[in-house]
Amino acid sequence: MPKIPPSSRTQDAIDTPFDNSTNGFTADEVQSAIEEAKETAEGKPRFTLTLVNNGTISNNQWVAYSDLTPDLVILFPIDCTVKEFTWANKNPDVSFDLEFYKNGIADPGDKYRTVNVVNDADGHGYYSGWDDDFTAGDWIRIKYKDQGTNCKDLVCVIFAVAS
């Protein structure tokens, strides 16, 4: 693809205004916004924790890394902030809750969040808007709470950003 000669350009990024009113950026022109985004992306890597449970999941069952290791806690390896999670299962007609416990399983003392899971037509979903901070070594447990029908072959992926 040929490069556009400088004489044909209408604006430089430094001269293009950038609206920072809704995104948390401090930059007010495009060049600085690009540099701010690059610095933020490089400085805070994103990672995932994947959880897989094969077969039917019953009420009050713990969701873990795998149904082969149901009693293991989900451990955070570094300081981070959990931002969202996504899920999929083979039963799209099911609704359920996931109860999240942090560093203990006393109910309600260690339970810090309950998410009502509503599948799309294919059994998938996405939950965002979290800003849950964890320190390296913190752990969570996730309890499945059915709403009348159990899901099958549940996969959850937790997305976090390093602090």
C-alpha positions as protocol buffer text, in pm:
chain_id: "A"
residue {
  index: 1
  type: MET
  ca { x: 0 y: 0 z: 0 }
}
residue {
  index: 2
  type: PRO
  ca { x: 151 y: 336 z: -99 }
}
residue {
  index: 3
  type: LYS
  ca { x: 224 y: 594 z: 168 }
}
residue {
  index: 4
  type: ILE
  ca { x: 33 y: 920 z: 164 }
}
residue {
  index: 5
  type: PRO
  ca { x: 278 y: 1202 z: 103 }
}
residue {
  index: 6
  type: PRO
  ca { x: 293 y: 1463 z: 383 }
}
residue {
  index: 7
  type: SER
  ca { x: 167 y: 1735 z: 148 }
}
residue {
  index: 8
  type: SER
  ca { x: -162 y: 1539 z: 101 }
}
residue {
  index: 9
  type: ARG
  ca { x: -240 y: 1498 z: 470 }
}
residue {
  index: 10
  type: THR
  ca { x: -508 y: 1718 z: 613 }
}
residue {
  index: 11
  type: GLN
  ca { x: -410 y: 1689 z: 981 }
}
residue {
  index: 12
  type: ASP
  ca { x: -140 y: 1550 z: 1204 }
}
residue {
  index: 13
  type: ALA
  ca { x: -239 y: 1349 z: 1512 }
}
residue {
  index: 14
  type: ILE
  ca { x: -94 y: 1620 z: 1734 }
}
residue {
  index: 15
  type: ASP
  ca { x: -339 y: 1870 z: 1582 }
}
residue {
  index: 16
  type: THR
  ca { x: -649 y: 1645 z: 1601 }
}
residue {
  index: 17
  type: PRO
  ca { x: -864 y: 1700 z: 1911 }
}
residue {
  index: 18
  type: PHE
  ca { x: -941 y: 1400 z: 2134 }
}
residue {
  index: 19
  type: ASP
  ca { x: -1248 y: 1385 z: 2361 }
}
residue {
  index: 20
  type: ASN
  ca { x: -1135 y: 1244 z: 2696 }
}
residue {
  index: 21
  type: SER
  ca { x: -1458 y: 1320 z: 2885 }
}
residue {
  index: 22
  type: THR
  ca { x: -1585 y: 961 z: 2901 }
}
residue {
  index: 23
  type: ASN
  ca { x: -1281 y: 731 z: 2897 }
}
residue {
  index: 24
  type: GLY
  ca { x: -1045 y: 829 z: 3179 }
}
residue {
  index: 25
  type: PHE
  ca { x: -769 y: 952 z: 2947 }
}
residue {
  index: 26
  type: THR
  ca { x: -586 y: 1275 z: 3026 }
}
residue {
  index: 27
  type: ALA
  ca { x: -486 y: 1337 z: 2663 }
}
residue {
  index: 28
  type: ASP
  ca { x: -681 y: 1599 z: 2471 }
}
residue {
  index: 29
  type: GLU
  ca { x: -530 y: 1538 z: 2128 }
}
residue {
  index: 30
  type: VAL
  ca { x: -492 y: 1214 z: 1930 }
}
residue {
  index: 31
  type: GLN
  ca { x: -111 y: 1177 z: 1938 }
}
residue {
  index: 32
  type: SER
  ca { x: -99 y: 1193 z: 2318 }
}
residue {
  index: 33
  type: ALA
  ca { x: -401 y: 957 z: 2341 }
}
residue {
  index: 34
  type: ILE
  ca { x: -216 y: 700 z: 2128 }
}
residue {
  index: 35
  type: GLU
  ca { x: 90 y: 726 z: 2351 }
}
residue {
  index: 36
  type: GLU
  ca { x: -123 y: 708 z: 2669 }
}
residue {
  index: 37
  type: ALA
  ca { x: -300 y: 395 z: 2540 }
}
residue {
  index: 38
  type: LYS
  ca { x: 35 y: 233 z: 2452 }
}
residue {
  index: 39
  type: GLU
  ca { x: 181 y: 309 z: 2795 }
}
residue {
  index: 40
  type: THR
  ca { x: -127 y: 174 z: 2972 }
}
residue {
  index: 41
  type: ALA
  ca { x: -140 y: -143 z: 2762 }
}
residue {
  index: 42
  type: GLU
  ca { x: 228 y: -218 z: 2809 }
}
residue {
  index: 43
  type: GLY
  ca { x: 227 y: -139 z: 3178 }
}
residue {
  index: 44
  type: LYS
  ca { x: -72 y: -351 z: 3277 }
}
residue {
  index: 45
  type: PRO
  ca { x: -89 y: -689 z: 3110 }
}
residue {
  index: 46
  type: ARG
  ca { x: -422 y: -868 z: 3093 }
}
residue {
  index: 47
  type: PHE
  ca { x: -457 y: -1235 z: 3181 }
}
residue {
  index: 48
  type: THR
  ca { x: -729 y: -1498 z: 3212 }
}
residue {
  index: 49
  type: LEU
  ca { x: -819 y: -1780 z: 3446 }
}
residue {
  index: 50
  type: THR
  ca { x: -1012 y: -2060 z: 3274 }
}
residue {
  index: 51
  type: LEU
  ca { x: -1250 y: -2292 z: 3459 }
}
residue {
  index: 52
  type: VAL
  ca { x: -1397 y: -2607 z: 3302 }
}
residue {
  index: 53
  type: ASN
  ca { x: -1661 y: -2839 z: 3447 }
}
residue {
  index: 54
  type: ASN
  ca { x: -1763 y: -3135 z: 3231 }
}
residue {
  index: 55
  type: GLY
  ca { x: -2103 y: -3293 z: 3271 }
}
residue {
  index: 56
  type: THR
  ca { x: -2407 y: -3170 z: 3462 }
}
residue {
  index: 57
  type: ILE
  ca { x: -2346 y: -2926 z: 3744 }
}
residue {
  index: 58
  type: SER
  ca { x: -2563 y: -2963 z: 4053 }
}
residue {
  index: 59
  type: ASN
  ca { x: -2689 y: -2703 z: 4298 }
}
residue {
  index: 60
  type: ASN
  ca { x: -2422 y: -2588 z: 4549 }
}
residue {
  index: 61
  type: GLN
  ca { x: -2140 y: -2748 z: 4350 }
}
residue {
  index: 62
  type: TRP
  ca { x: -1809 y: -2559 z: 4343 }
}
residue {
  index: 63
  type: VAL
  ca { x: -1685 y: -2441 z: 4004 }
}
residue {
  index: 64
  type: ALA
  ca { x: -1308 y: -2492 z: 3990 }
}
residue {
  index: 65
  type: TYR
  ca { x: -1023 y: -2507 z: 3739 }
}
residue {
  index: 66
  type: SER
  ca { x: -1161 y: -2848 z: 3645 }
}
residue {
  index: 67
  type: ASP
  ca { x: -1422 y: -3092 z: 3770 }
}
residue {
  index: 68
  type: LEU
  ca { x: -1120 y: -3321 z: 3825 }
}
residue {
  index: 69
  type: THR
  ca { x: -1001 y: -3083 z: 4099 }
}
residue {
  index: 70
  type: PRO
  ca { x: -1326 y: -2957 z: 4254 }
}
residue {
  index: 71
  type: ASP
  ca { x: -1179 y: -2871 z: 4593 }
}
residue {
  index: 72
  type: LEU
  ca { x: -901 y: -2647 z: 4465 }
}
residue {
  index: 73
  type: VAL
  ca { x: -930 y: -2274 z: 4514 }
}
residue {
  index: 74
  type: ILE
  ca { x: -885 y: -2035 z: 4222 }
}
residue {
  index: 75
  type: LEU
  ca { x: -561 y: -1856 z: 4304 }
}
residue {
  index: 76
  type: PHE
  ca { x: -451 y: -1512 z: 4183 }
}
residue {
  index: 77
  type: PRO
  ca { x: -79 y: -1527 z: 4101 }
}
residue {
  index: 78
  type: ILE
  ca { x: -19 y: -1150 z: 4100 }
}
residue {
  index: 79
  type: ASP
  ca { x: -179 y: -828 z: 4224 }
}
residue {
  index: 80
  type: CYS
  ca { x: -465 y: -762 z: 3987 }
}
residue {
  index: 81
  type: THR
  ca { x: -814 y: -629 z: 3928 }
}
residue {
  index: 82
  type: VAL
  ca { x: -1084 y: -862 z: 3796 }
}
residue {
  index: 83
  type: LYS
  ca { x: -1277 y: -683 z: 3523 }
}
residue {
  index: 84
  type: GLU
  ca { x: -1522 y: -935 z: 3373 }
}
residue {
  index: 85
  type: PHE
  ca { x: -1598 y: -1295 z: 3293 }
}
residue {
  index: 86
  type: THR
  ca { x: -1762 y: -1492 z: 3017 }
}
residue {
  index: 87
  type: TRP
  ca { x: -1922 y: -1835 z: 3015 }
}
residue {
  index: 88
  type: ALA
  ca { x: -2067 y: -2103 z: 2792 }
}
residue {
  index: 89
  type: ASN
  ca { x: -2260 y: -2423 z: 2854 }
}
residue {
  index: 90
  type: LYS
  ca { x: -2452 y: -2681 z: 2650 }
}
residue {
  index: 91
  type: ASN
  ca { x: -2792 y: -2602 z: 2803 }
}
residue {
  index: 92
  type: PRO
  ca { x: -2906 y: -2260 z: 2673 }
}
residue {
  index: 93
  type: ASP
  ca { x: -3241 y: -2284 z: 2854 }
}
residue {
  index: 94
  type: VAL
  ca { x: -3088 y: -2267 z: 3202 }
}
residue {
  index: 95
  type: SER
  ca { x: -3062 y: -1977 z: 3444 }
}
residue {
  index: 96
  type: PHE
  ca { x: -2838 y: -1993 z: 3747 }
}
residue {
  index: 97
  type: ASP
  ca { x: -2645 y: -1784 z: 3996 }
}
residue {
  index: 98
  type: LEU
  ca { x: -2273 y: -1791 z: 4062 }
}
residue {
  index: 99
  type: GLU
  ca { x: -2174 y: -1693 z: 4415 }
}
residue {
  index: 100
  type: PHE
  ca { x: -1819 y: -1563 z: 4452 }
}
residue {
  index: 101
  type: TYR
  ca { x: -1631 y: -1607 z: 4781 }
}
residue {
  index: 102
  type: LYS
  ca { x: -1296 y: -1442 z: 4858 }
}
residue {
  index: 103
  type: ASN
  ca { x: -1031 y: -1602 z: 5084 }
}
residue {
  index: 104
  type: GLY
  ca { x: -1287 y: -1815 z: 5266 }
}
residue {
  index: 105
  type: ILE
  ca { x: -1618 y: -1992 z: 5216 }
}
residue {
  index: 106
  type: ALA
  ca { x: -1822 y: -1874 z: 5514 }
}
residue {
  index: 107
  type: ASP
  ca { x: -2169 y: -1770 z: 5399 }
}
residue {
  index: 108
  type: PRO
  ca { x: -2239 y: -1479 z: 5394 }
}
residue {
  index: 109
  type: GLY
  ca { x: -1914 y: -1344 z: 5546 }
}
residue {
  index: 110
  type: ASP
  ca { x: -1675 y: -1431 z: 5262 }
}
residue {
  index: 111
  type: LYS
  ca { x: -1929 y: -1407 z: 4980 }
}
residue {
  index: 112
  type: TYR
  ca { x: -1861 y: -1082 z: 4802 }
}
residue {
  index: 113
  type: ARG
  ca { x: -2063 y: -1109 z: 4481 }
}
residue {
  index: 114
  type: THR
  ca { x: -2356 y: -1301 z: 4330 }
}
residue {
  index: 115
  type: VAL
  ca { x: -2408 y: -1295 z: 3955 }
}
residue {
  index: 116
  type: ASN
  ca { x: -2737 y: -1401 z: 3797 }
}
residue {
  index: 117
  type: VAL
  ca { x: -2634 y: -1583 z: 3479 }
}
residue {
  index: 118
  type: VAL
  ca { x: -2863 y: -1542 z: 3181 }
}
residue {
  index: 119
  type: ASN
  ca { x: -2761 y: -1729 z: 2867 }
}
residue {
  index: 120
  type: ASP
  ca { x: -2807 y: -1610 z: 2513 }
}
residue {
  index: 121
  type: ALA
  ca { x: -2974 y: -1848 z: 2267 }
}
residue {
  index: 122
  type: ASP
  ca { x: -2651 y: -2048 z: 2229 }
}
residue {
  index: 123
  type: GLY
  ca { x: -2576 y: -2086 z: 2601 }
}
residue {
  index: 124
  type: HIS
  ca { x: -2318 y: -1808 z: 2622 }
}
residue {
  index: 125
  type: GLY
  ca { x: -2294 y: -1489 z: 2822 }
}
residue {
  index: 126
  type: TYR
  ca { x: -2073 y: -1207 z: 2940 }
}
residue {
  index: 127
  type: TYR
  ca { x: -2060 y: -1010 z: 3265 }
}
residue {
  index: 128
  type: SER
  ca { x: -1858 y: -689 z: 3298 }
}
residue {
  index: 129
  type: GLY
  ca { x: -1825 y: -384 z: 3514 }
}
residue {
  index: 130
  type: TRP
  ca { x: -1617 y: -539 z: 3790 }
}
residue {
  index: 131
  type: ASP
  ca { x: -1336 y: -363 z: 3967 }
}
residue {
  index: 132
  type: ASP
  ca { x: -1250 y: -630 z: 4224 }
}
residue {
  index: 133
  type: ASP
  ca { x: -894 y: -597 z: 4354 }
}
residue {
  index: 134
  type: PHE
  ca { x: -687 y: -898 z: 4454 }
}
residue {
  index: 135
  type: THR
  ca { x: -340 y: -932 z: 4601 }
}
residue {
  index: 136
  type: ALA
  ca { x: -102 y: -1209 z: 4493 }
}
residue {
  index: 137
  type: GLY
  ca { x: -204 y: -1518 z: 4691 }
}
residue {
  index: 138
  type: ASP
  ca { x: -570 y: -1417 z: 4730 }
}
residue {
  index: 139
  type: TRP
  ca { x: -812 y: -1684 z: 4617 }
}
residue {
  index: 140
  type: ILE
  ca { x: -1176 y: -1726 z: 4529 }
}
residue {
  index: 141
  type: ARG
  ca { x: -1431 y: -2005 z: 4524 }
}
residue {
  index: 142
  type: ILE
  ca { x: -1735 y: -2000 z: 4297 }
}
residue {
  index: 143
  type: LYS
  ca { x: -2054 y: -2181 z: 4397 }
}
residue {
  index: 144
  type: TYR
  ca { x: -2313 y: -2284 z: 4139 }
}
residue {
  index: 145
  type: LYS
  ca { x: -2674 y: -2213 z: 4245 }
}
residue {
  index: 146
  type: ASP
  ca { x: -2934 y: -2355 z: 4008 }
}
residue {
  index: 147
  type: GLN
  ca { x: -3269 y: -2192 z: 3935 }
}
residue {
  index: 148
  type: GLY
  ca { x: -3455 y: -2515 z: 3854 }
}
residue {
  index: 149
  type: THR
  ca { x: -3250 y: -2655 z: 3565 }
}
residue {
  index: 150
  type: ASN
  ca { x: -2882 y: -2746 z: 3573 }
}
residue {
  index: 151
  type: CYS
  ca { x: -2626 y: -2639 z: 3319 }
}
residue {
  index: 152
  type: LYS
  ca { x: -2404 y: -2887 z: 3141 }
}
residue {
  index: 153
  type: ASP
  ca { x: -2036 y: -2863 z: 3042 }
}
residue {
  index: 154
  type: LEU
  ca { x: -1980 y: -2519 z: 3193 }
}
residue {
  index: 155
  type: VAL
  ca { x: -1677 y: -2312 z: 3093 }
}
residue {
  index: 156
  type: CYS
  ca { x: -1600 y: -1978 z: 3262 }
}
residue {
  index: 157
  type: VAL
  ca { x: -1316 y: -1741 z: 3178 }
}
residue {
  index: 158
  type: ILE
  ca { x: -1223 y: -1469 z: 3428 }
}
residue {
  index: 159
  type: PHE
  ca { x: -1042 y: -1165 z: 3284 }
}
residue {
  index: 160
  type: ALA
  ca { x: -807 y: -961 z: 3503 }
}
residue {
  index: 161
  type: VAL
  ca { x: -560 y: -676 z: 3464 }
}
residue {
  index: 162
  type: ALA
  ca { x: -231 y: -676 z: 3652 }
}
residue {
  index: 163
  type: SER
  ca { x: -195 y: -396 z: 3906 }
}
